[in-house]
Structures are given as C-alpha cells and as structure tokens.
C-alpha cells in the first residue's frame, strides 16, 4: 500500500500553508512579478522559476511511474531548452547529434583516452555538428534560430557518454530503453512548461514554488509501488492468472 512518512507530510503541509499565507499577504500589496522586469532579466527569471517545475515532472516520472533516465535532471534541462523551439526539426537535430556522438564515441574507445579529455573531445564534436547545421541552413537561405534549441551541451555530451557506458555494461537494449525514457521525460517536461496555465501561475506568482517544494517533499518519502511495477506484476495480483 502506498504511504508517506508522517513527519514528511507535516513538513509538506507547513510549506504549503506558508505558501498560502504569502499569497494572501501579497493580495493587498503592489504586484512585484517578473513581467515588470526588462526582457533579458524576465527570460532568465522565467527559466529559473520553471526549472523546479521541470524537476517535479522528473520526480513524478522516476518515483511514481518508475522510468529510469540518464541523470536525474538531464531531462528537465533538455525539456526547458526546447521551450522556445518552434519547429520539430529541433528534435531531429538532437537525435542526429546523439547518434553521431555515439558513433564517434565508439571510435574514441579504441584510443583509450582519459575521461576528461575524452569528454572534451565529445563536446567539441557536438559544437561542431551544431555549427555545421547552422551554416548549412544559412547557405540554404533558412534560419536555424527557431529550429535549434540552446542545448545544454554538457548534458548532451554526458548523455552520449552514459549511453556508451550502459551499452558496454548492460547491453544495447537497456541503453536504448533508458535513452528513450530520458527523451520521453524531456517531452513530458516540455509539455508541462509550455502550458499557458503553468507559466501564468508560476511566473505570475513566484511564491507558488512553495507548493512545488511541498510536492517534492512528499515524493521524497514515497514508499509505494510504481506504475511500471504494478504492470510488471499484474499477473500476481490477478487470482485468475495463477496456475
């Protein structure tokens, strides 16, 4: 049976109550919201405010659903980086970079390089591929600004490295499943942070991050079954499935 620890619930309730108190106190005061900031500062604050929401989505996927991803918050950063992309070509570019990085990583394995220089070489490759795509788009008379997200290059490089390591230790099937789960989580993050209601509430009322933190506290002590575990053991729960 799913359950949470009582002290954690009490702490989460206190955080939520404090958030409600701040919201009530601000209702009669002059508004101070990111919308009043200059455009550059507003974009930065909006990214920072949406980052905990993206992290909450990752917590739900890992704790309640049971998907295993590369890195805890790598899907959060990937999803946020695609927030302003207006073309599906951006997803294709990401897959192209990951695939090319994987092929190049297999070649680097024969050189027996140290980890830090190897990661630096992979980073140079990722940057080179993105710059080449931008120059190619310009030569074709197209702009790449709306198609290529500002990818967290270190995260992409780390994904290639983690994929290679998992493939070596657990096989290609496990590596591909984990990468698919990572990209699916990034898509879930993208859908949430792009929702108008989420942006209006979180950006318009930054104190609602207290509610996000309360939800994260509850998930931090969750001890119940995950959805994938329920699906995996469904035959054991069904009396008719027993032999």
ROBAMAR-441725 format. One record per atom (N, C-alpha, C): residue in three letters; y, z negated, x negated. Coordinates in steps of 0.05 Angstrom, whole numbers, padded with zeros to 5 digits, always signed. Each point is the difference from the previous one (the first is absolute). Last residue first. Layout:
ROBAMAR-441725
ALAYZX/...
This chain:
ROBAMAR-441725
UNK-00405+00237+00031/UNK-00027+00013+00002/UNK-00021-00021+00007/UNK+00110+00006+00025/UNK-00020-00013-00016/UNK-00027+00013+00003/UNK+00083+00022+00048/UNK-00005+00015-00024/UNK-00021-00013-00018/UNK+00034-00036+00084/UNK-00017+00023+00005/UNK-00007+00016-00025/UNK+00060-00075-00001/UNK-00028-00009+00004/UNK-00018+00024+00004/UNK+00093-00002-00055/UNK-00011+00011+00024/UNK-00029-00008+00003/UNK+00052-00022-00077/UNK+00012-00013+00023/UNK-00010+00009+00026/UNK-00029+00039-00082/UNK-00009-00028+00000/UNK+00012-00015+00024/UNK+00026+00090-00016/UNK-00028-00001+00009/UNK-00010-00029+00001/UNK+00087+00020-00035/UNK-00001+00001+00029/UNK-00028-00001+00011/UNK+00045-00005-00092/UNK-00021-00018+00009/UNK-00003+00001+00031/UNK+00065+00054-00045/UNK-00024+00002-00018/UNK-00023-00016+00011/UNK+00085-00003+00043/UNK-00013+00026+00005/UNK-00026+00002-00017/UNK+00053-00077-00011/UNK-00011+00001+00027/UNK-00014+00026+00006/UNK+00046-00006-00081/UNK-00024-00017+00000/UNK-00013-00002+00027/UNK+00082+00045-00009/UNK-00022+00016-00012/UNK-00025-00016-00002/UNK+00077-00044+00032/UNK-00009+00020+00019/UNK-00023+00017-00011/UNK+00011-00100-00035/UNK+00017+00023+00000/UNK-00012+00021+00018/UNK-00010-00112+00006/UNK-00012+00026-00007/UNK+00021+00022+00000/UNK+00035-00100-00019/UNK-00018+00013+00019/UNK-00012+00026-00010/UNK+00068-00066-00036/UNK-00027-00003-00010/UNK-00020+00014+00019/UNK+00113-00010-00033/UNK-00019+00011+00020/UNK-00028-00001-00011/UNK+00090-00025-00039/UNK-00022-00019+00003/UNK-00020+00009+00022/UNK+00077+00053-00025/UNK-00009-00011-00026/UNK-00022-00020+00002/UNK+00046+00040+00076/UNK-00020+00018-00012/UNK-00011-00012-00026/UNK+00071-00046+00041/UNK-00024-00001+00017/UNK-00023+00017-00012/UNK+00084+00004-00042/UNK-00012-00026-00004/UNK-00026-00003+00016/UNK+00053+00077+00013/UNK-00014+00001-00025/UNK-00013-00026-00007/UNK+00054+00004+00076/UNK-00024+00016+00005/UNK-00016+00002-00026/UNK+00083-00041-00006/UNK-00018-00017+00016/UNK-00026+00015+00005/UNK+00069+00048-00043/UNK-00012-00020-00018/UNK-00019-00019+00015/UNK+00049+00061+00051/UNK-00019+00015-00017/UNK-00014-00019-00019/UNK+00069-00035+00052/UNK-00023+00005+00016/UNK-00022+00016-00015/UNK+00082-00015-00043/UNK-00014-00025+00003/UNK-00025+00003+00018/UNK+00061+00070-00012/UNK-00020-00001-00021/UNK-00014-00026+00000/UNK+00075+00020+00056/UNK-00026+00004+00012/UNK-00022+00001-00022/UNK+00095-00003-00018/UNK-00013-00026+00002/UNK-00028+00002+00013/UNK+00063+00075-00009/UNK-00017-00006-00024/UNK-00015-00027+00002/UNK+00041+00071+00070/UNK-00003-00029+00000/UNK-00018-00008-00024/UNK+00022+00091+00012/UNK+00022-00012+00015/UNK+00000-00030+00000/UNK-00070+00049-00042/UNK+00026+00005-00014/UNK+00023-00012+00015/UNK-00085-00010+00039/UNK-00001-00012-00027/UNK+00027+00004-00015/UNK-00012+00038+00088/UNK-00003-00029+00001/UNK+00003-00012-00028/UNK+00004+00095+00010/UNK+00022-00013+00014/UNK-00001-00030-00001/UNK-00072+00051-00036/UNK+00024+00002-00017/UNK+00024-00014+00014/UNK-00080+00006+00048/UNK-00004-00017-00023/UNK+00025+00000-00017/UNK-00003+00057+00074/UNK+00002-00028+00009/UNK-00003-00019-00024/UNK-00011+00094-00013/UNK+00028-00008+00005/UNK+00003-00029+00007/UNK-00079+00042-00062/UNK+00005-00006+00028/UNK+00029-00010+00003/UNK-00043+00018-00085/UNK+00016+00021+00012/UNK+00007-00004+00029/UNK-00056-00059-00051/UNK+00028-00003-00010/UNK+00017+00023+00010/UNK-00093-00001+00025/UNK+00013-00025+00009/UNK+00030+00000-00009/UNK-00056+00072-00027/UNK+00004+00001+00029/UNK+00015-00025+00010/UNK-00025+00004-00091/UNK+00020+00020+00006/UNK+00006+00000+00030/UNK-00071-00053-00031/UNK+00026-00012-00007/UNK+00022+00019+00007/UNK-00086+00033+00012/UNK+00006-00021+00020/UNK+00027-00014-00006/UNK-00032+00062-00063/UNK+00009+00014+00025/UNK+00007-00020+00021/UNK-00037-00034-00079/UNK+00027+00010-00005/UNK+00011+00015+00025/UNK-00089-00027+00002/UNK+00017-00024+00002/UNK+00029+00008-00005/UNK-00064+00066-00013/UNK+00001-00006+00028/UNK+00019-00024+00005/UNK-00020+00023-00089/UNK+00019+00020+00012/UNK+00002-00005+00030/UNK-00061-00055-00046/UNK+00027-00004-00011/UNK+00020+00019+00013/UNK-00091+00011+00019/UNK+00010-00024+00014/UNK+00029-00006-00010/UNK-00045+00070-00042/UNK+00006+00008+00028/UNK+00011-00024+00015/UNK-00030-00016-00087/UNK+00025+00016-00001/UNK+00007+00009+00028/UNK-00081-00045-00009/UNK+00022-00018-00006/UNK+00027+00014-00001/UNK-00079+00051+00010/UNK+00005-00016+00024/UNK+00023-00019-00004/UNK-00028+00051-00074/UNK+00013+00017+00020/UNK+00006-00016+00026/UNK-00048-00043-00069/UNK+00027+00006-00009/UNK+00015+00016+00021/UNK-00091-00017+00014/UNK+00016-00025+00004/UNK+00029+00006-00008/UNK-00061+00070-00016/UNK+00003-00005+00029/UNK+00017-00025+00006/UNK-00024+00025-00091/UNK+00021+00016+00012/UNK+00005-00006+00030/UNK-00039-00077-00068/UNK-00007+00027+00010/UNK+00023+00014+00014/UNK-00003-00089-00048/UNK-00013-00001+00026/UNK-00008+00028+00011/UNK+00043-00015-00089/UNK-00015-00025+00005/UNK-00017+00002+00026/UNK+00058+00073-00029/UNK-00018-00007-00022/UNK-00019-00023+00006/UNK+00068+00024+00062/UNK-00020+00021-00001/UNK-00021-00005-00022/UNK+00075-00057+00008/UNK-00019-00005+00022/UNK-00022+00021-00001/UNK+00070+00010-00062/UNK-00016-00023-00006/UNK-00021-00006+00021/UNK+00062+00071+00014/UNK-00019+00006-00022/UNK-00018-00024-00006/UNK+00069-00012+00063/UNK-00021+00018+00011/UNK-00021+00006-00022/UNK+00076-00050-00025/UNK-00019-00016+00016/UNK-00022+00017+00011/UNK+00069+00044-00047/UNK-00015-00017-00018/UNK-00021-00016+00015/UNK+00061+00051+00050/UNK-00019+00018-00015/UNK-00018-00016-00018/UNK+00068-00047+00045/UNK-00021+00009+00019/UNK-00020+00018-00014/UNK+00076-00029-00048/UNK-00020-00021+00003/UNK-00022+00008+00019/UNK+00073+00058-00010/UNK-00016-00001-00024/UNK-00021-00021+00001/UNK+00060+00003+00071/UNK-00017+00024+00000/UNK-00018+00001-00025/UNK+00064-00069+00005/UNK-00021-00004+00019/UNK-00019+00024+00001/UNK+00076+00006-00053/UNK-00018-00019-00013/UNK-00024-00005+00019/UNK+00071+00053+00031/UNK-00017+00014-00019/UNK-00020-00018-00013/UNK+00049+00003+00095/UNK-00002-00020-00020/UNK-00020+00009-00021/UNK+00056+00071+00060/UNK-00025-00015-00004/UNK+00002-00022-00020/UNK+00063+00056+00065/UNK+00005-00014-00025/UNK-00024-00018-00005/UNK-00015+00090+00058/UNK+00011-00027+00001/UNK+00007-00010-00028/UNK-00003+00102+00040/UNK-00011-00017-00020/UNK+00012-00028+00002/UNK+00027+00070+00059/UNK-00030+00002+00000/UNK-00012-00019-00020/UNK+00096+00015+00016/UNK-00012-00010+00025/UNK-00030+00000+00000/UNK+00049+00033-00076/UNK+00009-00028+00005/UNK-00013-00011+00025/UNK-00007+00090-00043/UNK-00023-00019+00000/UNK+00008-00028+00007/UNK+00037+00107+00021/UNK+00007-00026-00010/UNK-00024-00019+00002/UNK+00006+00113-00014/UNK-00004-00022+00019/UNK+00009-00026-00014/UNK-00007+00092-00037/UNK+00022-00003+00018/UNK-00003-00022+00020/UNK-00057+00026-00076/UNK-00007+00014+00025/UNK+00023-00003+00021/UNK+00007-00043-00084/UNK-00003+00028-00006/UNK-00007+00017+00024/UNK+00004-00095+00007/UNK+00027+00011-00004/UNK-00002+00030-00005/UNK-00080-00047+00007/UNK+00012+00002+00026/UNK+00028+00012-00003/UNK-00046-00018-00079/UNK-00013+00022+00014/UNK+00013+00004+00028/UNK+00027-00073-00052/UNK+00010+00025-00011/UNK-00012+00024+00014/UNK-00032-00085+00026/UNK+00028+00003+00007/UNK+00012+00026-00010/UNK-00088-00023-00025/UNK+00001+00008+00028/UNK+00029+00004+00009/UNK-00014-00031-00087/UNK-00009+00027+00002/UNK+00001+00010+00029/UNK+00017-00091-00018/UNK+00022+00017-00009/UNK-00007+00030+00002/UNK-00067-00062+00020/UNK+00021-00001+00020/UNK+00024+00017-00008/UNK-00072-00008-00061/UNK-00009+00014+00024/UNK+00022+00000+00021/UNK+00015-00050-00079/UNK+00000+00028-00005/UNK-00008+00017+00024/UNK-00006-00095+00004/UNK+00028+00009+00000/UNK+00002+00030-00004/UNK-00085-00038-00007/UNK+00010-00002+00028/UNK+00029+00010+00001/UNK-00038-00007-00086/UNK-00012+00022+00016/UNK+00010+00000+00028/UNK+00025-00070-00056/UNK+00014+00024-00008/UNK-00011+00024+00015/UNK-00043-00082+00013/UNK+00027-00001+00012/UNK+00015+00026-00007/UNK-00083-00014-00041/UNK-00003+00007+00028/UNK+00027+00000+00015/UNK-00001-00028-00090/UNK-00005+00029+00002/UNK-00004+00009+00029/UNK+00010-00092-00016/UNK+00026+00014-00005/UNK-00004+00031+00001/UNK-00076-00056+00008/UNK+00016-00001+00024/UNK+00027+00014-00004/UNK-00055-00007-00075/UNK-00013+00018+00019/UNK+00016+00000+00026/UNK+00027-00060-00068/UNK+00007+00028-00006/UNK-00013+00020+00020/UNK-00024-00091+00013/UNK+00029+00004+00004/UNK+00008+00028-00008/UNK-00092-00026-00012/UNK+00008+00001+00028/UNK+00030+00007+00003/UNK-00055+00038-00085/UNK+00006-00027+00010/UNK+00013+00003+00028/UNK-00066+00079-00032/UNK+00027-00011-00005/UNK+00001-00029+00010/UNK-00073+00076-00009/UNK-00002-00029-00005/UNK+00027-00013-00007/UNK-00029+00094+00024/UNK+00016-00006-00023/UNK-00001-00030-00008/UNK-00042+00042+00078/UNK-00014+00008-00025/UNK+00015-00008-00025/UNK+00035-00013+00088/UNK-00021-00019-00005/UNK-00015+00006-00026/UNK+00069+00056+00040/UNK+00010-00021-00019/UNK-00022-00020-00007/UNK-00017+00069+00064/UNK+00003+00011-00027/UNK+00009-00021-00020/UNK-00006-00023+00090/UNK-00027+00005-00010/UNK+00001+00011-00028/UNK+00080-00011+00047/UNK-00010-00026-00010/UNK-00028+00003-00010/UNK+00043+00074+00040/UNK+00011-00005-00026/UNK-00011-00026-00012/UNK-00024+00021+00088/UNK-00012+00020-00018/UNK+00010-00005-00029/UNK+00039-00052+00068/UNK-00028-00007-00003/UNK-00014+00018-00020/UNK+00089+00018+00025/UNK-00002-00023-00018/UNK-00028-00009-00005/UNK+00017+00070+00061/UNK+00005+00009-00027/UNK-00002-00024-00020/UNK-00008-00021+00091/UNK-00023+00016-00008/UNK+00004+00010-00029/UNK+00071-00048+00040/UNK-00023-00018-00004/UNK-00024+00016-00010/UNK+00077+00049+00023/UNK+00005-00016-00024/UNK-00024-00019-00006/UNK-00002+00051+00080/UNK-00002+00017-00024/UNK+00004-00015-00025/UNK+00011-00045+00081/UNK-00028+00006-00004/UNK-00004+00018-00025/UNK+00089-00018+00027/UNK-00013-00025-00010/UNK-00029+00005-00006/UNK+00048+00070+00039/UNK+00008-00004-00028/UNK-00013-00025-00011/UNK-00012+00019+00091/UNK-00015+00019-00017/UNK+00006-00004-00029/UNK+00049-00049+00062/UNK-00027-00010-00001/UNK-00017+00018-00018/UNK+00087+00028+00018/UNK+00001-00023-00017/UNK-00028-00012-00003/UNK+00020+00071+00061/UNK-00007+00009-00027/UNK-00001-00024-00020/UNK+00027-00003+00094/UNK-00028-00008-00007/UNK-00008+00009-00028/UNK+00104-00022+00029/UNK-00019+00022+00000/UNK-00028-00011-00007/UNK+00083-00051+00000/UNK+00001+00014+00026/UNK-00021+00022+00002/UNK+00021-00101-00054/UNK-00010+00027-00003/UNK-00002+00014+00027/UNK+00027-00093-00020/UNK+00021+00020+00004/UNK-00010+00028-00003/UNK-00059-00075-00012/UNK+00015-00006+00024/UNK+00021+00022+00007/UNK-00069-00015-00074/UNK-00001+00023+00017/UNK+00018-00003+00025/UNK-00011-00070-00063/UNK+00011+00022-00015/UNK+00000+00026+00016/UNK-00039-00081+00034/UNK+00029-00001+00000/UNK+00012+00024-00015/UNK-00094-00009+00000/UNK+00010+00005+00027/UNK+00030+00000+00002/UNK-00041-00023-00082/UNK-00004+00029+00006/UNK+00011+00006+00027/UNK+00000-00090-00026/UNK+00020+00016-00015/UNK-00002+00030+00005/UNK-00065-00057+00039/UNK+00027-00007+00011/UNK+00022+00017-00014/UNK-00091+00004-00032/UNK+00005+00016+00025/UNK+00027-00006+00012/UNK-00023-00051-00077/UNK+00005+00028-00006/UNK+00003+00017+00025/UNK-00020-00097-00009/UNK+00024+00010+00013/UNK+00006+00029-00009/UNK-00081-00045-00028/UNK+00007-00015+00024/UNK+00023+00014+00015/UNK-00074+00052-00063/UNK+00024-00016-00002/UNK+00007-00013+00027/UNK-00063+00072+00013/UNK+00007-00003-00028/UNK+00027-00015-00002/UNK-00069-00017+00083/UNK+00019+00019-00010/UNK+00004-00004-00030/UNK-00068-00024+00092/UNK+00006-00006-00029/UNK+00017+00022-00010/UNK-00017-00042+00104/UNK+00000+00023-00018/UNK+00007-00009-00028/UNK-00007-00053+00086/UNK-00020-00001-00021/UNK-00001+00024-00018/UNK+00053-00039+00083/UNK-00017+00024+00002/UNK-00021+00000-00022/UNK+00060-00073+00002/UNK-00011+00003+00027/UNK-00018+00024+00003/UNK+00042-00019-00085/UNK-00011-00025+00009/UNK-00014+00003+00027/UNK+00043+00075-00045/UNK-00019-00011-00018/UNK-00014-00025+00012/UNK+00069+00046+00049/UNK-00021+00020-00007/UNK-00022-00013-00016/UNK+00077-00051+00020/UNK-00016+00005+00024/UNK-00023+00018-00006/UNK+00062-00014-00069/UNK-00015-00024+00006/UNK-00018+00003+00024/UNK+00061+00069-00021/UNK-00022-00001-00019/UNK-00018-00024+00004/UNK+00078+00006+00052/UNK-00020+00020+00008/UNK-00024+00001-00019/UNK+00072-00055-00023/UNK-00015-00011+00022/UNK-00021+00019+00011/UNK+00060+00029-00067/UNK-00020-00018-00011/UNK-00016-00013+00022/UNK+00072+00054+00025/UNK-00022+00016-00011/UNK-00022-00017-00012/UNK+00076-00044+00029/UNK-00014+00010+00024/UNK-00023+00018-00010/UNK+00058-00034-00066/UNK-00018-00021+00011/UNK-00015+00009+00025/UNK+00063+00062-00036/UNK-00022-00005-00019/UNK-00018-00022+00010/UNK+00084+00028+00041/UNK-00024+00012+00010/UNK-00024-00005-00017/UNK+00087-00030-00025/UNK-00008-00013+00024/UNK-00026+00011+00012/UNK+00038+00040-00078/UNK-00009-00027-00006/UNK-00009-00015+00025/UNK+00038+00087+00009/UNK-00026+00001-00014/UNK-00011-00028-00005/UNK+00086+00005+00036/UNK-00020+00009+00020/UNK-00028+00002-00013/UNK+00074-00018-00056/UNK-00007-00024+00017/UNK-00021+00007+00020/UNK+00033+00071-00053/UNK-00015-00019-00016/UNK-00009-00024+00016/UNK+00055+00064+00041/UNK-00027+00011-00004/UNK-00017-00020-00017/UNK+00091-00022+00014/UNK-00015-00002+00025/UNK-00028+00011-00004/UNK+00062+00007-00071/UNK-00010-00027+00003/UNK-00017-00003+00026/UNK+00041+00083-00014/UNK-00019-00005-00021/UNK-00012-00028+00002/UNK+00069+00026+00063/UNK-00026+00014+00003/UNK-00021-00006-00022/UNK+00072-00076+00024/UNK+00002+00028-00008/UNK-00027+00014+00001/UNK+00009-00083+00066/UNK+00001+00005-00029/UNK+00006+00030-00006/UNK-00016-00042+00088/UNK+00028-00002-00009/UNK+00003+00006-00030/UNK-00085-00004+00045/UNK+00014+00024+00009/UNK+00030+00000-00009/UNK-00064-00074-00014/UNK+00001+00021-00020/UNK+00016+00025+00008/UNK+00028-00094+00044/UNK-00024+00016-00001/UNK+00002+00021-00022/UNK+00049-00084+00054/UNK+00000+00007-00028/UNK-00027+00014-00005/UNK+00067-00035+00090/UNK-00023+00013-00012/UNK+00004+00006-00029/UNK+00047-00083+00052/UNK+00005+00028-00005/UNK-00025+00012-00014/UNK-00021-00081+00064/UNK+00016+00004-00024/UNK+00005+00029-00005/UNK-00056-00042+00069/UNK+00028-00005+00006/UNK+00018+00004-00024/UNK-00096+00012-00005/UNK+00008+00014+00024/UNK+00029-00003+00007/UNK-00051-00043-00073/UNK+00015+00024-00006/UNK+00010+00015+00024/UNK-00056-00078+00007/UNK+00025-00008-00012/UNK+00018+00025-00006/UNK-00088+00013+00033/UNK+00018-00012+00021/UNK+00027-00007-00012/UNK-00065+00033-00059/UNK+00008+00021+00019/UNK+00018-00011+00021/UNK-00038-00062-00059/UNK+00020+00016-00014/UNK+00010+00023+00018/UNK-00070-00053+00032/UNK+00025-00016-00001/UNK+00022+00016-00014/UNK-00087+00037+00003/UNK+00013+00000+00026/UNK+00026-00015+00001/UNK-00051-00003-00079/UNK+00011+00027+00004/UNK+00014+00002+00027/UNK-00046-00079-00020/UNK+00024+00002-00016/UNK+00014+00027+00003/UNK-00084-00013+00041/UNK+00021-00015+00014/UNK+00026+00001-00015/UNK-00075+00040-00040/UNK+00009+00015+00023/UNK+00022-00014+00015/UNK-00039-00046-00072/UNK+00015+00023-00010/UNK+00011+00017+00024/UNK-00057-00071+00020/UNK+00026-00010-00009/UNK+00017+00023-00010/UNK-00088+00020+00026/UNK+00017-00007+00023/UNK+00027-00010-00009/UNK-00063+00016-00067/UNK+00009+00025+00012/UNK+00018-00005+00024/UNK-00041-00075-00040/UNK+00021+00012-00017/UNK+00011+00026+00011/UNK-00072-00040+00045/UNK+00024-00016+00003/UNK+00022+00010-00017/UNK-00084+00041-00008/UNK+00012+00006+00026/UNK+00026-00015+00004/UNK-00050-00020-00076/UNK+00012+00026-00003/UNK+00013+00008+00026/UNK-00050-00080-00003/UNK+00026-00002-00014/UNK+00014+00027-00003/UNK-00087+00000+00043/UNK+00022-00013+00016/UNK+00025-00003-00016/UNK-00071+00081-00017/UNK+00003-00028-00007/UNK+00024-00012+00014/UNK-00056+00082+00044/UNK+00020-00005-00021/UNK+00000-00029-00006/UNK-00078+00073+00044/UNK+00017-00024+00002/UNK+00019-00001-00023/UNK-00086+00059+00056/UNK+00024+00002-00016/UNK+00016-00026+00004/UNK-00108+00007+00006/UNK+00024+00000+00017/UNK+00025+00000-00018/
